[in-house]
């Protein structure tokens, strides 16, 4: 376990020693004595928060809802800077699920989350309480990661899979860092634009264009945190200009690019998710799902 320090934040962070055997599933463990008003920055994954400590994490949304304890959140949670996290003596396993595998793991489409956080108890019933007890009973973080992976792998294998065409479109968006066109994706899989839009939204919980914008933003935001100049990030990440980047960052976070560069939620990623990259590269299957080859 490592210690993350950023401004007033001090968290203990644990990572699995070996990658998950389920493509598209990544995990990290967190222990925080004082989780104080953490801005939730939108991310292009479904997030499972499995709480087992003496305290409980709490999410507060400006729209009026609040969620406490173990929960699941869809891609893009926190848009506009509307969601804050806080809590005392928080211990949890955080799981990031590619939307391609989230439908099978959750047992229903991420579209049902509708951009909010939902209690895991409401989604999984008594199984959520059993998971909390099991995570609290084991002695080490590596045991917790193994237990979590075994549970989610079973659910994934038994759950409903997304269409291979939808999985292919998601991989193209990820591999291009959001720099593709919906018409081009539809042509690649041999579908109409309308059909791709409908299936993508119903199975992954995002419209294709929204997914592209979110993936591009996530890439740009992490480069800002890494210290790269906003003008360079804007040009290299596919924005029309620096003002375009500024508008996107404000829309997703409610903050300027300069403020986002100091966000704790993003800064911890290099420690908690060390395999993630920020530079563009070719499409790869590391975010889950199968490849589709158009005939």
SVG drawing of the C-alpha trace seen along z (x, -y; Angstrom):
<svg xmlns="http://www.w3.org/2000/svg" viewBox="-33 -30 37 48">
<polyline fill="none" stroke="black" stroke-width="0.4" points="0.0,0.0 1.2,-3.4 0.4,-6.9 -1.1,-9.5 -0.6,-13.1 -2.0,-16.0 -2.7,-19.3 -4.7,-18.5 -5.5,-15.0 -3.7,-12.0 -5.1,-8.6 -3.7,-5.1 -3.8,-3.4 -3.5,0.3 -3.2,1.9 -3.6,5.5 -0.2,7.3 -1.5,8.9 -3.9,7.6 -7.5,8.8 -8.2,11.8 -11.4,10.1 -10.6,7.6 -12.1,4.2 -12.0,4.6 -9.6,2.7 -9.4,2.1 -7.8,0.1 -8.2,0.0 -8.5,-3.2 -8.4,-4.1 -9.1,-7.7 -9.5,-9.0 -11.0,-12.2 -12.4,-12.4 -13.2,-16.1 -15.3,-17.6 -13.8,-15.7 -15.0,-16.9 -16.1,-13.9 -14.6,-14.3 -16.5,-12.5 -14.8,-9.3 -15.7,-7.0 -16.3,-3.9 -18.9,-2.5 -17.7,-2.7 -18.4,-0.3 -17.6,-1.4 -17.5,1.5 -17.5,0.2 -16.5,2.3 -14.9,-0.1 -16.1,-1.6 -17.2,-4.7 -19.0,-5.1 -18.3,-7.2 -21.1,-9.7 -21.9,-11.3 -23.8,-14.5 -25.3,-15.9 -26.4,-19.5 -29.6,-18.1 -30.6,-17.0 -29.8,-13.3 -27.4,-11.7 -25.9,-8.2 -24.1,-6.5 -22.1,-3.3 -21.6,-0.7 -22.8,-2.1 -22.6,-2.0 -22.3,-5.0 -22.6,-5.3 -20.1,-6.8 -19.8,-10.6 -21.0,-10.9 -20.2,-14.4 -20.7,-16.4 -20.8,-20.1 -19.0,-19.7 -22.3,-18.7 -21.2,-15.8 -19.0,-15.9 -17.7,-12.9 -16.9,-13.0 -16.7,-10.7 -14.7,-9.7 -12.7,-6.5 -13.6,-5.3 -12.3,-1.9 -13.4,-0.6 -12.5,1.2 -13.1,-0.9 -13.8,1.0 -13.8,-0.6 -15.7,1.4 -15.6,0.8 -19.1,0.1 -18.7,3.1 -18.6,5.5 -20.7,3.4 -24.0,4.7 -23.1,8.3 -21.6,7.5 -24.4,5.3 -27.2,7.5 -28.7,4.6 -27.6,1.8 -25.7,-1.2 -28.4,-3.3 -30.6,-2.5 -28.2,-4.5 -29.1,-7.6 -26.0,-9.5 -26.5,-9.1 -25.2,-6.8 -27.4,-3.9 -27.1,-1.9 -25.6,1.5 -28.2,2.9 -31.0,1.5 -29.3,3.2 -28.1,6.5 -30.2,6.9 -28.7,9.1 -25.6,9.9 -24.4,6.3 -24.5,6.9 -22.7,10.3 -19.9,8.6 -19.4,5.9 -19.1,8.6 -16.7,10.7 -14.4,7.8 -14.3,6.8 -13.5,10.4 -10.4,10.9 -7.0,9.7 -5.3,8.1 -6.0,6.0 -4.8,8.7 -7.3,11.0 -10.0,8.4 -9.0,7.9 -9.1,11.6 -12.5,11.9 -13.9,9.0 -12.6,10.3 -14.0,13.8 -17.4,12.3 -17.5,10.0 -16.0,12.6 -18.9,15.0 -21.4,12.2 -19.8,11.3 -19.8,14.9 -23.5,15.3 -24.7,11.8 -26.0,10.4 -23.3,9.5 -23.4,6.4 -23.5,6.7 -20.1,7.3 -20.8,4.3 -21.3,2.1 -18.2,3.4 -16.2,2.7 -17.5,-0.9 -16.5,-1.4 -13.0,-0.1 -12.6,-2.4 -13.6,-5.4 -11.2,-4.4 -8.3,-3.6 -8.7,-7.0 -9.1,-8.9 -12.5,-10.0 -11.4,-11.3 -13.8,-9.4 -17.1,-10.1 -20.4,-8.3 -21.0,-8.0 -17.6,-6.4 -18.3,-3.9 -21.6,-2.9 -20.0,-2.3 -17.3,-0.1 -19.8,2.2 -22.3,2.1 -25.1,0.5 -27.1,-2.6 -26.2,-5.6 -29.6,-5.4 -29.2,-1.7 -25.7,-2.3 -26.9,-5.2 -29.9,-3.3 -28.0,-0.1 -24.9,-1.9 -27.1,-4.1 -29.3,-1.2 -26.4,1.2 -23.6,-1.1 -25.5,-3.9 -24.1,-6.7 -24.8,-8.1 -21.8,-7.6 -21.1,-11.3 -21.3,-11.8 -18.9,-8.8 -16.4,-10.4 -16.6,-13.7 -16.1,-12.1 -13.2,-9.9 -11.5,-12.9 -12.0,-15.0 -10.7,-12.3 -7.5,-12.0 -7.1,-15.8 -7.7,-16.2 -5.1,-13.7 -2.6,-15.5 -3.4,-18.7 -2.7,-17.0 0.6,-15.8 1.6,-19.4 1.2,-19.9 0.2,-23.3 -3.5,-23.7 -2.7,-25.1 -0.6,-22.1 -3.2,-19.6 -6.0,-21.3 -4.1,-21.1 -2.9,-17.5 -6.1,-16.1 -8.3,-17.1 -9.9,-20.3 -10.5,-23.1 -8.6,-25.5 -7.8,-26.3 -11.3,-27.9 -12.9,-24.7 -10.9,-22.7 -11.9,-25.3 -15.6,-25.0 -15.4,-21.2 -13.6,-21.2 -16.0,-23.7 -19.0,-21.6 -17.7,-18.4 -16.3,-19.8 -17.6,-23.3 -13.9,-24.4 -11.3,-25.9 -8.5,-23.8 -6.0,-25.4 -8.2,-24.2 -8.7,-20.8 -4.9,-20.4 -4.9,-20.3 -7.8,-17.9 -7.1,-15.2 -9.6,-12.8 -7.4,-12.9 -4.0,-13.2 -4.3,-9.9 -4.8,-7.9 -1.0,-7.5 -0.8,-5.6 -4.1,-3.8 -4.3,-2.9 -0.7,-2.8 -1.4,-1.0 -3.5,-3.7 -1.9,-5.8 -2.4,-9.4 -0.8,-9.4 -2.7,-8.4 -2.1,-5.0 -3.7,-2.3 -6.9,-0.7 -6.5,2.3 -8.8,4.7 -7.7,3.7 -11.1,2.2 -13.1,5.4 -15.3,7.0 -14.7,8.7 -13.6,7.4 -15.9,7.1 -14.7,7.6 -17.2,6.4 -17.9,8.9"/>
</svg>
